[in-house]
Amino acid sequence: MAICSHCGGEMTDGISCLTDPIVIGGKAYVPIRWGQEPRPRHRYEPEDCRDCGTPLGGVHHPGCCIERCPACHGQAISCGCLADPECAYEGTRAGRCRAHVLRRVGWR
């Protein structure tokens, strides 16, 4: 079982994550969908993402090593654009910092 922390879906079922915009530096970006990356796809690449299981045309789940950053087009988990300077993990029930929880529900 691999439950996505963002959408709550079972990732092994091959479902797409939520299509919420990604806020980087105060600007909202549309997530880059699987198969629409700014690089050519290899003809033997599987239809589903080999890391998070999202189907072709779907949005990657957070933490996927294949996901591209919509701001710099680098690897999202290592580019640094998504780092939140105000992040202070408080051990919430959701397993995120308070700023991320409030942003997700639209209170911030």
C-alpha positions as CSV (number, residue, x, y, z in Angstrom):
1,M,0.0,0.0,0.0
2,A,1.3,3.4,-1.0
3,I,-1.1,6.2,0.0
4,C,-0.3,9.7,-1.5
5,S,0.0,12.4,1.2
6,H,-1.5,15.0,-1.2
7,C,-4.5,13.4,-2.8
8,G,-5.0,10.4,-0.4
9,G,-5.2,8.0,-3.3
10,E,-3.6,4.5,-3.6
11,M,-0.6,5.1,-5.9
12,T,-0.3,1.4,-6.9
13,D,-3.8,1.7,-8.5
14,G,-2.3,3.9,-11.3
15,I,-4.2,7.1,-10.5
16,S,-3.3,10.7,-11.1
17,C,-2.7,13.1,-8.2
18,L,-4.6,16.4,-7.7
19,T,-4.1,19.1,-10.3
20,D,-3.7,21.9,-7.8
21,P,-1.3,24.6,-9.0
22,I,2.3,24.5,-7.5
23,V,3.2,27.8,-5.9
24,I,6.9,28.6,-6.3
25,G,8.2,32.1,-5.3
26,G,4.7,33.4,-5.0
27,K,3.8,32.4,-8.6
28,A,1.4,29.6,-9.4
29,Y,2.5,27.0,-11.9
30,V,0.6,24.3,-13.6
31,P,2.1,20.9,-12.8
32,I,3.9,19.2,-15.7
33,R,2.0,16.0,-16.6
34,W,3.6,12.6,-17.2
35,G,4.5,12.4,-20.9
36,Q,4.5,16.2,-21.4
37,E,8.0,16.8,-20.0
38,P,10.3,19.1,-22.0
39,R,12.4,16.1,-23.1
40,P,11.8,13.4,-25.6
41,R,10.2,10.2,-24.3
42,H,12.1,7.0,-24.9
43,R,10.0,4.6,-27.1
44,Y,10.4,1.8,-24.5
45,E,9.3,4.0,-21.6
46,P,6.3,2.5,-19.8
47,E,2.8,4.2,-20.1
48,D,2.6,4.6,-16.3
49,C,5.3,6.5,-14.4
50,R,7.7,3.9,-13.1
51,D,8.1,5.7,-9.7
52,C,4.6,7.0,-8.6
53,G,2.4,5.0,-11.1
54,T,0.5,7.9,-12.5
55,P,-1.0,7.2,-16.0
56,L,0.1,9.0,-19.1
57,G,-1.2,12.5,-19.0
58,G,-1.7,12.4,-15.2
59,V,-0.1,14.5,-12.5
60,H,2.8,13.0,-10.5
61,H,2.4,12.3,-6.8
62,P,4.6,14.4,-4.4
63,G,8.1,13.0,-4.0
64,C,8.2,11.2,-7.4
65,C,11.7,11.1,-8.7
66,I,10.5,11.4,-12.3
67,E,8.4,14.6,-11.8
68,R,9.8,17.8,-13.3
69,C,9.8,21.3,-11.7
70,P,7.4,23.6,-13.6
71,A,9.7,26.6,-12.9
72,C,13.2,25.4,-13.8
73,H,12.3,22.0,-15.6
74,G,14.8,20.2,-13.4
75,Q,14.1,17.2,-11.3
76,A,11.4,18.4,-8.8
77,I,12.7,16.6,-5.7
78,S,16.2,18.0,-6.1
79,C,16.0,21.4,-7.8
80,G,15.5,23.6,-4.7
81,C,12.6,25.6,-6.2
82,L,10.1,23.8,-4.0
83,A,12.0,24.4,-0.8
84,D,9.8,26.4,1.6
85,P,11.8,28.8,3.7
86,E,8.9,29.2,6.2
87,C,8.5,25.5,6.7
88,A,8.6,24.5,10.3
89,Y,7.4,20.9,10.9
90,E,5.1,20.8,14.0
91,G,4.3,17.1,14.0
92,T,0.7,17.6,12.8
93,R,-1.7,14.7,12.2
94,A,-1.3,15.2,8.4
95,G,2.5,14.7,8.7
96,R,3.2,18.2,7.3
97,C,4.2,21.5,8.7
98,R,1.4,23.9,9.7
99,A,2.1,26.3,6.7
100,H,1.6,23.4,4.2
101,V,-1.6,22.3,5.9
102,L,-3.1,25.8,5.8
103,R,-2.0,26.4,2.2
104,R,-3.6,23.2,1.1
105,V,-7.0,24.0,2.6
106,G,-6.8,27.6,1.2
107,W,-6.4,29.5,4.5
108,R,-3.2,31.0,3.5
